[in-house]
Amino acid sequence: MSPKKTEETVWAFGHPNISAIHPTTLMFSKDLHVSKSGDCIVAVSADKSTKDFSKKFKNALREPNARLSVLIEAGNLKEKIQASGSTNLILTHPTDIVIRKSGYICNRTIAIYADKASSDISRELVKKLKEPQQKIKVTITVEV
C-alpha cells in the first residue's frame, strides 16, 4: 500500500530581527514582531498555528510512523526539512508552530527529530527572511 499524504500550507512574512541561529529548534509565529532574543523564529505574521491545522492533518501528524517534509520558500530560495511526527503531539498552541531536533514535545511542537533547526537554514535564505515585505510559503507534508 502506498503512503497516504496530507498537506498544510502556511503563509508568513519576514522580519528584520530574524537571526535563525538556534541550534535545536525552528519556529513560525502568528506574532507580528520578533525580538532579537527570538533566535529560533524564521517567519512572523503566519496565517496558521498548530491549533489551526485541520483534524485530518493533526491525526496524520499523530500517526506512529508519520514523516514530515517542511518546505520553506522565500522568493526563488528553498529549504527542505525532514522530521517525524509523534503520537504524543498536543497541537493546540494559538500562535506558534515549532519543529525540533530533539524529542521534546509541548503544545506548539509539530515535529521532532528534525534534520535541521533554524541555525542550519542557508544564510542566503535567512537574508531573505529578514525582509519585512518578503512573503514566505511553508508547505508541510505528512506521509503515513
C-alpha positions in Angstrom: 0.0 0.0 0.0 1.4 3.4 -0.9 1.8 6.0 1.8 -1.0 8.5 2.4 -0.1 12.2 2.2 -1.8 15.2 3.7 -0.6 18.7 3.5 -1.0 22.2 5.0 0.3 25.5 3.6 1.3 28.3 6.0 1.9 31.8 4.7 4.0 34.2 6.7 6.4 37.2 6.3 10.0 38.1 7.1 11.2 40.4 9.9 14.4 42.4 10.3 15.2 40.8 13.7 15.2 37.2 12.3 18.6 35.7 13.1 17.8 32.0 12.8 20.7 30.9 14.9 19.0 28.5 17.3 20.8 25.1 17.2 17.8 22.8 18.0 14.5 24.5 17.1 12.8 26.3 14.2 9.6 28.3 14.7 6.9 30.1 12.7 4.7 32.5 14.6 1.5 34.4 14.2 3.1 37.2 16.2 3.7 40.4 14.1 7.1 41.1 15.6 10.1 39.1 16.8 12.7 40.4 19.3 16.4 39.8 18.8 16.2 37.1 21.5 13.7 35.0 19.4 16.6 33.3 17.6 14.6 30.2 16.5 11.9 32.2 14.7 12.2 32.2 10.9 8.9 33.9 9.9 6.2 36.0 11.5 2.6 37.1 10.8 1.8 33.4 10.0 -1.8 32.7 8.9 -1.8 29.4 11.0 -0.6 28.0 14.3 -0.7 24.4 15.5 -4.3 24.8 16.6 -5.5 25.9 13.2 -4.4 22.7 11.3 -7.2 20.5 10.0 -8.3 17.5 12.1 -7.1 15.2 9.2 -3.7 16.8 9.3 -3.4 16.7 13.1 -4.4 13.0 13.0 -1.7 12.3 10.4 0.9 14.0 12.5 0.0 11.8 15.4 0.4 8.5 13.5 3.2 6.3 14.9 5.1 6.3 11.6 4.4 9.9 10.5 7.2 11.5 8.4 7.1 15.2 7.7 8.6 17.2 5.0 8.7 21.0 5.5 9.5 23.2 2.5 10.3 26.8 3.2 10.1 29.1 0.2 11.1 32.8 0.0 11.4 34.3 -3.5 13.4 31.8 -5.5 15.1 30.2 -2.5 14.0 27.0 -0.9 15.0 24.9 2.2 13.6 21.4 3.0 13.5 19.9 6.4 12.7 16.3 7.2 11.3 15.3 10.6 9.0 12.9 12.5 5.5 13.2 13.9 4.5 11.6 17.3 1.5 10.0 18.9 2.1 12.4 21.8 1.7 15.7 19.8 -0.7 18.2 21.5 -1.2 20.7 18.6 -3.1 23.4 20.5 -0.9 26.5 20.5 -2.7 29.6 19.5 0.3 31.4 17.8 3.3 29.1 17.1 4.5 26.2 15.1 7.8 24.6 16.2 10.0 21.9 14.6 12.6 20.4 16.9 15.8 18.3 16.5 15.1 16.8 19.9 12.2 14.6 21.1 10.8 17.4 23.3 7.0 17.9 22.9 4.8 20.8 24.0 1.6 22.3 22.6 3.5 24.2 19.9 5.5 21.3 18.6 4.5 19.7 15.2 7.7 17.7 14.5 10.6 16.1 16.4 13.9 14.6 15.4 14.3 17.1 12.5 17.3 17.1 10.4 17.6 20.9 10.6 17.0 23.7 13.1 17.0 27.4 12.3 20.8 27.6 12.5 21.0 25.1 9.7 19.0 27.2 7.2 21.1 28.6 4.4 22.3 32.1 5.3 21.2 33.3 1.8 17.6 32.3 2.7 18.0 33.9 6.2 18.9 37.2 4.4 15.5 37.0 2.6 13.7 36.1 5.8 14.9 39.4 7.3 13.0 41.4 4.7 9.6 42.5 6.1 7.9 42.5 2.8 9.1 39.0 1.9 6.2 36.6 1.7 7.2 33.1 2.9 5.4 29.9 1.9 5.7 26.9 4.2 4.4 23.6 2.8 4.2 20.9 5.4 3.6 17.4 4.0 2.9 14.4 6.2 3.2 10.8 5.0 1.9 7.9 6.9 
